[in-house]
Amino acid sequence: MAIAVIGAGIAGLTAARRLDDTVVVFEKSRGFGGRAATRWYERPSGRVYVDHGAQYLKTENETMRRLMLEELSTADLSDIARPVWTFDADHVIREGDPEQNAAPKWSYRHGVSTLGKLLAASGRFEVRLRTRVGRLRLLADGRYALYDVEKNPLGEYEQVLIAIPSGQAAELIDNSDLPQSERIALQSALQAASYRRCLSIVLGYERDIAPRPFYALVNSDRRDPLAWLAYEHNKLGHAQRGQSVLVAQMGETYSLEQWETENEALVNEVAAHISELLGERLTDFDWADVQRWRYSQPNTLADPSQLNGVLRGLWFTGDYLIGGRVHLAAESGESVAAAIRQSRASA
Ligand SMILES: Cc1cc2nc3c(=O)[nH]c(=O)nc-3n(C[C@H](O)[C@H](O)[C@H](O)COP(=O)(O)OP(=O)(O)OC[C@H]3O[C@@H](n4cnc5c(N)ncnc54)[C@H](O)[C@@H]3O)c2cc1C
């Protein structure tokens, strides 16, 4: 049986790994892992790896524990030993929750995107990168024909698993040839989910900034423009000696208000804000970068039972069905793969 998976994020790749049919995964970008994303920067002092989407991975559920700690290579895996502390809008910094800090916060030597690379490298399925699926067409025999955004055919499949954020899934369904009433039902179920935007700012220093007892700070009262600040150089292998890297993830309101602000003004404003928070001059960064996440994490979720089963052979997975965490996306992928296997067994 031929199965197409649309999206090589952690949900899509986990599902593909758990299916034993002929599976092809289509991914619009150049890499694996989706929002479990890492960028690297060639600096004169050496390469720097920066996780600019998901900040770390948790093995809190059985799916992720088995995948990361038993099935995939652990050679480059490391626990970020330092804790996460909190700050509030008055910039009072406090020790974080000891219980939450006791659980490992995993990253890989070359960033969290290694998880996607390891899943894709398992060789159990094919991944076609730089292929954006633009349309599905339900055929008379119940199979689905797929096309890319330039209308090139991508093959015909008995089952299709849509593993992309809800907004993008809604767009894809809208452009597809599916029976009208089911299309409306799918659109309305997808609309229940919503995502927040997030501006992710990277600030790099060719010097040691002041060491801190924490790895990251999280805004506890959600009243500060800054939601999260991470010391990326505290992750093993991410930076060379003498390099420091901060990742600032901005709150929803600030991200919406400043979405169109040009990068230079944005990084200067954020660096000034961080300097004030930490009481340290951090406005003299040597390099910087900005990522605009239109779909960062879901605010509201959709109900998978209103999507899976609406049309035979058409399935949905992703964090908007379960919660905005990598381990939850993996769990969603694993459970939809089980449902696909079961539907075939009972067919
Ligand atoms: C700024 C930020 C911070 C976060 N922090 C954390 C954290 O600290 N810990 C944590 O656990 N989680 C965190 N998350 C959430 C976590 O990254 C996501 O919940 C998880 O990665 C979602 O996985 P997914 O597979 O559902 O979707 P995605 O990762 O979005 O995967 C979908 C994939 O589909 C591709 N795609 C989209 N449309 C098409 C198309 N038409 N054709 C082909 N391919 C397509 C995309 O390129 C992408 O690769 C964070 C996310 C962001 C953005």
The ligand as an ORCA input file, in Angstrom:
! r2SCAN-3c Opt
* xyz 0 1
  C       9.569     29.489     18.799
  C       9.162     28.097     19.220
  C       9.512     27.606     20.476
  C       9.146     26.320     20.868
  N       9.606     25.801     22.059
  C       9.406     24.484     22.334
  C      10.096     23.843     23.404
  O      10.934     24.439     24.070
  N       9.824     22.532     23.653
  C       8.975     21.806     22.884
  O       8.790     20.607     23.108
  N       8.330     22.393     21.821
  C       8.541     23.687     21.527
  N       7.953     24.270     20.436
  C       6.880     23.531     19.741
  C       7.387     22.418     18.838
  O       8.450     22.861     18.030
  C       6.211     21.951     17.985
  O       5.109     21.638     18.823
  C       6.525     20.676     17.166
  O       7.818     20.753     16.610
  C       5.446     20.540     16.083
  O       5.734     19.452     15.227
  P       4.771     19.097     14.011
  O       5.362     17.918     13.353
  O       3.373     19.025     14.520
  O       4.792     20.367     13.040
  P       5.987     21.079     12.259
  O       7.245     20.983     13.031
  O       5.488     22.453     11.928
  O       6.143     20.222     10.931
  C       5.388     20.462      9.774
  C       6.291     20.334      8.552
  O       5.482     20.424      7.394
  C       6.144     21.191      6.406
  N       5.095     21.681      5.504
  C       4.157     22.634      5.721
  N       3.330     22.754      4.656
  C       3.753     21.848      3.741
  C       3.297     21.470      2.453
  N       2.217     22.045      1.873
  N       3.966     20.508      1.763
  C       5.054     19.889      2.324
  N       5.527     20.210      3.552
  C       4.880     21.161      4.263
  C       6.865     22.251      7.209
  O       7.949     22.807      6.488
  C       7.324     21.449      8.430
  O       8.600     20.874      8.244
  C       8.349     25.530     20.005
  C       8.005     26.019     18.742
  C       8.438     27.287     18.343
  C       8.156     27.743     16.938
*
